C-alpha cells in the first residue's frame, strides 16, 4: 500500500446500454473505497451532476478497462479522474505474449469461453473467485437490451455490478506488489483519452454512405466489370488464380509464392505488391470491397458519427485495436472518402513521417540513420546513398526504387531474410541479398543494436519500451515480433502521449489511425489546431526518444470537401460514378 499514497482509492464498475455507433446510455454504477470497503450503488435515475467521489490528484480511480467507465462519465457529464490505475492494461502488460491459465486449460461452458484478458480471465489466473462466464454473458446481454426494467432487475443488475467491483478489489490486492505504479499511472492517463475519442466519433457523409449501403449488392457485378476489364481475372463474382497468374506473367510482375508454389493471395501480400506496382491497387481495392459488401458493419450513430471501441493496449505492441469492420479506418481505403466534416468545421489528418525508421535511428544511435532521416524521405535518401538512385532523384522520378528500399528496410525491422525479402518484393534472390548487404554496411550500428536487443530478450526473457510496456519471451516466441517490437511499441508510446497532450489541451481528436490522428476544429481554428497537434507529436517523440523529434505530415479538409486517402481515390471515383 506504500506505493499508493493517494488519500482515496476508489474501485469502480458501471453498466450501460451500448448501441452500434451511439454514445452509451447509463444504467447503473457501483463504487467501493479500497481502504474502508464502503460501497455506493447508483441506479441511472440516482445519478447526480458529479460522481460520488473526488476526481482530483488525491484520488486514485481503479477499474478494469477504464475507457468503458469513462464513457459512462462523459454521458453523465461528470469530470474525469486525474489519476487512473487500469488493471486490464496492467494485466495485459504482465502477461503480454505469455500463456495464462485460461490458455493452458479449457474454461468453457457450452461454446462460451473465458477471454484471456477479461476480468474473469484475470481473476482465474490468480485463483480468485469469479462469476460464471455464461451467467456474465447473459447479464451483459440483458443490460444491453435496455429498459423498461422488470421488477427485481434493478437490484440484480447492481448486484452483478458490485460483484465485479468486489472482484476488482481482490485483483488489485493480488496484482499490486508487482505493479510499477508510476508507469502504470502514465498508461492509465491514456484511458480517459480513449473514452473522449470514442465519445467524439468520426463525422460521416451519411447521405452518400446510405446510397452505397442500399445499393452495394446491386453494384457488385458492375464493380467487377468496371475494374476487371484491365485484369480479366474474374468469372462472375469469383476470383480465378490461374487467370491472375497469366495476367502477372503478361505484365512481367513477379509475385510471392507459398512453399507449395501457389500464389500468395493474402491482403497483406496484395498491399505490399500494390505499393511496388501501382497497377495492382484497383484489384486489391476490388477484392477488399467485394468481401465487405457481403455485410456492412460500419458503426454509425444517429448523429452521423462513426464510433466503436478503440481497445487501447490490445495488441502485443500496445497499439489500439478497433474492429476492422466497425471502424472506418479499418475498412478499404476508398471508404475513407465517406469521412466529411460538418458545415463550419474542418478535419486535420496528422501522420508521423517514416516513424519506424526514425525510432530505429534514435534508439540505436546509428548516426548514418539519423543523418538519412534528417534529410527528408529516408528510403529515397538511402537509395541515393547506396547508388541505387541518382543524387537528384525524387519520389516522382524514382518512386519504384524508393518503395523497393522501403520494403527492404521494413523487412529488416521484421527480421526477414533474403528469401523472404525476394518473395515479398518480387526480386531475384541475388538482388535481395545485395540490398540486405547494403543495409548492413550502411547502418552497422543499427544492425548491431537490433541483434543485441533480440539476444538480450531471449536471454533474460523479456524486452520493453522506454515506458515499461513489456514483451515476455515464452516458449515458441516469434523472433520477428521481438525484433520489430522496439519500433512498433515505442511508436505506440509516442502516439498515446501525443494524444494525451492534445486532448488535455483542448484538441478535439476524433480517432487514432495507427501512426496518425484525425482531429476536428472550427474552420477559423483548424490551421492553429493542426499546428498545435503536430507540436504535441514532436514533443511526445522527444520525451520517448530522448530528445529526438519525429516529423509529421498533414492534410487539412475543409467543409464541404471530404477526406480522401490517395490510395483509394480511383476506386472511390468508380463507386461514386455507379451510385
N, C-alpha and C positions, 0 to 999 in steps of 0.2 A: 504493500500500500504506500510505501515511502516514494515510489515512482509516480504516484498520482497525488500531487499536493493540492489538488483543487478542493475548494470548500465544499462543493456539491458534486456528486457523481450520480447522474440520472440515467437510468436504463429506460428505453422507450420502444414501443411497438405500436403500429397503427394498422387500421383496416380501412379500405376504401374500395369504391367501385371504379374500375379502370376499363373504359371503352376504347376501342382502337382509335387512335388519333386525338382523343379528348383529354382534357385535364382531368385529374382524379376528382371523385366526389367523396368527401369524408363520411365514414360510417361510425367509427369509434376509435378510442386510443386508451392505452394503459401506460402509466409511468411509475417507476419504482426507484426510490432512493437506495443506492447500493449500500450505503453505510447503515441507515436506520431501518431499511426494509419497508418503510412506509409506502403505500401504494395508492395511486389515484386512478380511478376508472371514469372515463367520459364517453357518453353517447353523443351522436352528432348534434342533437339539439341542446347539448350542455356545453358546447364549445364557445368560449368567450373570445374577446379580441386579442388576448395574449395567452401563451401556453402556461400551464400550471407550474412552471419552473423558470428560473432566470436563464438567460441565454448569453450572458457576458463571459469574460475570460475566467471568472471564478468558478464556472460550472463546466464540468466535462460531461458531454452527452454521448452515451454509448448505445449503439444499435447494430443490427446485422443487415448489411446493405442499406446504409442510411439514406441513400438517394430516394428510396421509397418513402421514408419518414418525412423527408424534406419536401417531397411533392405534396404531401398532406399539409405541411406547414404553409406552403405557398398558397394552397387552395383556401386555407383558413385566414390568410393574411397575417400570419404570425412571423415575427422576426426569426431568422435562422441562427442556431447556436454558433458561437465563435470557436469552440473547442470540441472536436469530434474524434471519437475513437470508434472505428468501424471494424467489428470483429469478423465480418465477411472478408474484408480486404486483408486483415492480418492472418486469418486462417488460410486464405489463398497463398499469401506470401510464405507462410510457414511450411506448406506442403506443395508448393509450386513444382510441378513435374515429378512429384513423388507419388507412389501408391499410398492410398489411405485404406483404412479398414473397409470402407464401403467398396473400394476396388477389389480388395483381396477376397471378400466374401460376397455372396449374393444376398442382398437385403431387398426382398421384394414380396409383395402380396398380390397375387394375380399377375398382372402385367405392369404394376405400378412400382417403379424402382426409386430408391432414395438418390437424390442428386448429391454427388460427392462434395459439392461446395454449398449445399443448402444448410440451414440451421440444424435440421435433423441429422444431416451427414456429419456436421461438426460435432454435435453432441455425441453421436455414435462413436466417432473417432476417440473421444476422451472417456468413453464408457459411462456417459451420463444419461439419465432418463430423458426420453423424447417421446413426443406424440406419435401414434401410429400413422404411417405415411398415407394410408388410404383414408383415414379419418381427416387428416390435414387437407388432403386434396378435395374431399367432399365439402369441407367447411369453406375453403377458398372459393370453390365453385359457387356455393350458395351466396356468399358475400358479394361476389362479382355480379350476381343477378340483380342486386339492388333490392329496394323495398317494393311494395309495402312489407313490413316485417310481421310475422305471425307472433302470437303470444308466446313468450318464452325464448324467442330468438335473440332478443337484446342481451339477456344475461348469458346465454350460451356463447354468443359472439365475443362478449367481453371476457368470459372465462377462457375462451380459446386464445384471445389476445394476451391475457395475463399469463397463460401457460407459456407462451413464447418469451415473455419478459422474465419469468422465473428461470426458463432455460438459458436465457441470456445472462442472468445473474450467475448461474453455475458455470457457464462457459467462460465468463470473464475471470472468475477465480482460478479456473484451470489454466487459462492461457496467459494470464498477466505476468507470471515470473519470467517468461521468455519474450515478452513484447518489448521492442526497442521504442519506448514511448515517444521521444522527440520526433523520430522519423514517422512513427505511426500517426502522430498528430498532423504532420505535413501531408500524409496520404489522406487522412480524414478531412483535411481542409478542402480537398477537391470534390468531396461528395455533395455539398450544397451546390456547387457549380454544375454538377451533373443534373441535379434537380432543376436548377434555373434554366439550363439549356433545353431540357425536356419540356418545361413549362412554356418557354418561348416558342419552340417549334419553328419549322421552316415554311415560309409562305409559298403556296402552290397556286398556279393558274388553274382553278378548279373547272372553269368552263372548257378549256382545251383538254384537260385531263378527263373530264366527263365524256367528251366526244370520243376520245381514244378508248376509254374503257367500254363504252356502249358498242363500239364498232370493232373492237380488237379481234373478235373471232372471224368477222366477215372479211377482214383485210389480210389474213394470214397468207392465203394463196396469192393475193395481189402483191404483197411484200416479196414473196419468193420470186414471183415473175419479174418484178422490178429489179431486184438485186441479183438474182441468179442468172440473168441474161449475160452477165460478164463472166460467170463461172461455169454454169451448166453442170452443177453437182447435185441437184435435187431431182427426185421423182415424186411428184405430188408434194406432200409435206415432209418427205423423208430424205435425209442427207445420205448420199452414197459415197462410201470411202473410195471405191475404185475410180469413180469419176473425178473425185478430188485429187487422187493420185495422178491421174492423167493430166489434169489441169496444172499441177505443180511441175510435172515433167515438161510440159509445153512451155511454161514460163521460166524454166530453169531455176526454180526455187527449191533449195534443199530443205528438208523438213525433218524434225526429230522423230525418231522411231523407238518403239518398245524393244526389249530384248528378243521378242518373238519376230521382229521385223515389220510388224504392223505400224501404221502411222500413229503417233501420239496425238490424240484429239481432245485433250483436256482444255478447259477455258484458259488455264494458265499458259499452256503452250500457244494457243491462239493469240493471247495477249502479248506474249514475248515476240512472236513472229510478226504480229501486226505492227509492232514498233520498228522492226527491221525492214519489213516490206509493207508499205502503206496500202498497197492494193488489197491486202488481206482484211483490212479494217471493216469494210462493209459486210463481209461474210461473217466475221466474228460478231458484229452487232446483230446481224440477222439471226444467227444461232441463239444468241442470248435472248433476243426478243421473242423468238418462237417458243422458247422454253418458258418464258414469263407470261406469254399471252394465254397459257392454259388456265392460269388462276392468278389474278392480280390482287396482291395483298397489301399494297401501299397504304399505310395507316394515315388517313386524313380526317381531321376533326371537322365539326360543323362550322368552325371559324376559318376553314381553308388552310389549316396548318398541318404539316406532316410531323407527327410525334410518335415516338416509340421509346422503349427503354434503351438507353445507351450502353448499359452494362460496363461501367468503368472497371478497370483492373481485371477483366475477364479473360484475357489471353495470357499465355505464358510470359510474354514480354510486358504485361500490364497495360496493354492498349485497350481502348474501348472496343466492344464487340456487339454493336447493334445488329438487329436482324437484317440480313441481306435482302429480304423481300419486303419488309415493312418500312425500311429507311430509304429515302430517295437516293442517297449517295451510295447505297449498296446495290442498286439495280444497274441496268445497262446505261452506258454513258449518255446515250441520246435522251434518256428520260429526265436528265437534269435540266433539260430545256423547259420542263414544267415549273421550275423554280422561278417565281416572278414577284418582285416587291409590290406592295400596295401603293395606291396613289399618295404622293408626297414623301415616299420612302425610297431608300436605296439599299443595296446589298454590297458588301465587300468580301471577296474571297481572297484570303491571305494565305499563301503557301510558302513553306520553308524550302529554300532552293538547295538542291543537292544535299539534303540533310545528312544522309548516311555517310557520304564522303567527308563532309565537314566534321562530323562527330568522330569518325575514324582518325582524321588528321589531328584533331585536338587531343584525343585520349592517348594516341600512340606517340605523339610528339614528333612525328615524321615531318621534318621541315620542308621536304620536297612536296609532300601532300598539302601542307599549309600554304606554300607558295602557289601551287596549282589552283587551290580553292580561291585564293585571294585574287587571282586574275579574272575570275568570272566563271564560265562554264567549265568545270573541272574535267569533264570527259573529253570535250573538244581540246582543251589545253593539254591533256595527257596525250591525245593523238598527235598533236603538234610536237610535243616533247620527244616522242619516240620516233618521229619522222613519218608517221602514217598519214599526216595531213600537212600541207604547206603552212608557213607562218601566217599567211593572210587568210587562211580558211575561216569560213563562217558556218553557222549551223545550217544555213540555207544551202551553201555550196557543198558542204561535206557532212550533211546530216546523217547519211548512212554510216560513214566511218565513225562519227561521234556516237551513234547508237550502238555500234558494234563494241566500242571500247567501254561504253556504259555497261553493256551486258557482261563484259569481261570483268569489270571492277565489282559489280554486284555478285557475279559468280564467285569471285574470290571471297567476298564477305560471307557468302553462304557455304564456302568450303568445297565448291565444285572442282573436280579435277579436269584434265584436258579432254577426256572423252565426253564428260557431261557438258562441258562448255561447247565442244564441237557440235554435239547433238542439239543443244539449246539455240545456238546461233546459226546452225546450218553450214558451218565452215568445215574445211578439211581438218583432220586431226593435227596435221603439221602446223597449220595456221593458229589453231587454238593453243598448241604447245608453245609456239613462238610468242603469242600475246601474253601468256602467263609468265614466261621468262622475262619479258619486257617489264611487267609489273613488279616482279621480284627485284629486278635490277634497279628500277626507278624508285621504288618505295621500300628499301630494305628494312628501315626502322619499323614501319608498319608490319611488315611480314614477320619480323622477329617478335613484335609485341603481340600480335594476334595468335601466333603459335604458342607463345608462353601463356597467354590467357587460357587457352584450351587445356594445355598441360596442367596448369595450376588448378583449374576447375576439376579435372579428372583426379588430381592428387588429393585435394582437400574436400572434394565432394560438393562444391558449390561455387558459384560466381555471382556477382551482384552489381547493381548500378551505383552511381555516386550517392544516391539517397536510400540505398538499402533494399531495393527490390531484388529478390534472390531467385536464381535458377538452381534448384537442387539436382545434383547429378546422381541419378539412381541407376539400377541395372538396366542395360539396354538403352542408355542415354543416346540421343541423337547428336553426333559431333557437329553436324552442320548448324543445328539450332544453337548449340553452345557457342560456336564461332560467330554467329550473327547476333547473338544476344546483346553484346555491348552497344552495338549501333541501334538496334530496334528498341531496346528497353530504355536506354538513355534518351532516345528520341521521344518516347512516351513521357519520361520525366519532364522534358523541356516543354512539351505541349501542355501538360497538366499545369505546370507552374505558370505558363503564359496565360492560360485560361483563367486561373485564379486571379492573376494580376488584372486581367481585363474586366472580369465580372465584378470584382471588388472595387473597381474604379469606374463603374458605370457604363462599360461597354455592353451592348446587347448582343450576346453571342447566341446564334440560333442552333449551332451544332458543330461538332468536330468532324473532320474528314481526314483520317489517317494522320498526315503531317500538315494539316491546314485547318482553318476555322472559317465559318461563314458568319459574318456579323450584319446587323441591320441598324440603320440610323435614318433620321430625317435627312432629306436631301441637303439642307443647309449645313449639316454637320458631318456628312458622310466622309468627305476627304479628311477631316480632322480625326475622326474616329478610326479610319483606316491607318493613318499615320501613328496614332497612339497605340493601336494594336500591334503594328509592326515593331514599335519600340518595346512593347512588353515581351514580344517573342525574342528580340535581341537581348533584352535584359535577362530573360529566363535562360537562354542558351549560355550567357556569360556566367550565370550562377552555377549551372550544372557542369560547364566545361572549363571552369577555372579561368575566366576572362576571355575566352574565345567566343566571338559573336557570329552567329549564323545569319545569312542574308535571307530576305523574303522577296517574293514576287506577289503581285496582287492584281485583281480585276475588280473594277467598280461597275456596278449595274444600277442604273437609274431608271425609275418608272418613266415611261411604260415599257422599257426594254426588259428582256428576260435573261437569266443566267444561261450560259451555254458552254458546255465542255467542247473544245475544238475537235476532240476525237469522236464526238457523236454528232457533229453538225450535219454531215452529209446524210446520215440515216434519219435525223430529225426532219430534214427537208423532205425526204422521201415519205415519211409517215404523214407529215402535215399536208403534203400535196394530195395524199389519198383521203385524208379527212375532209 
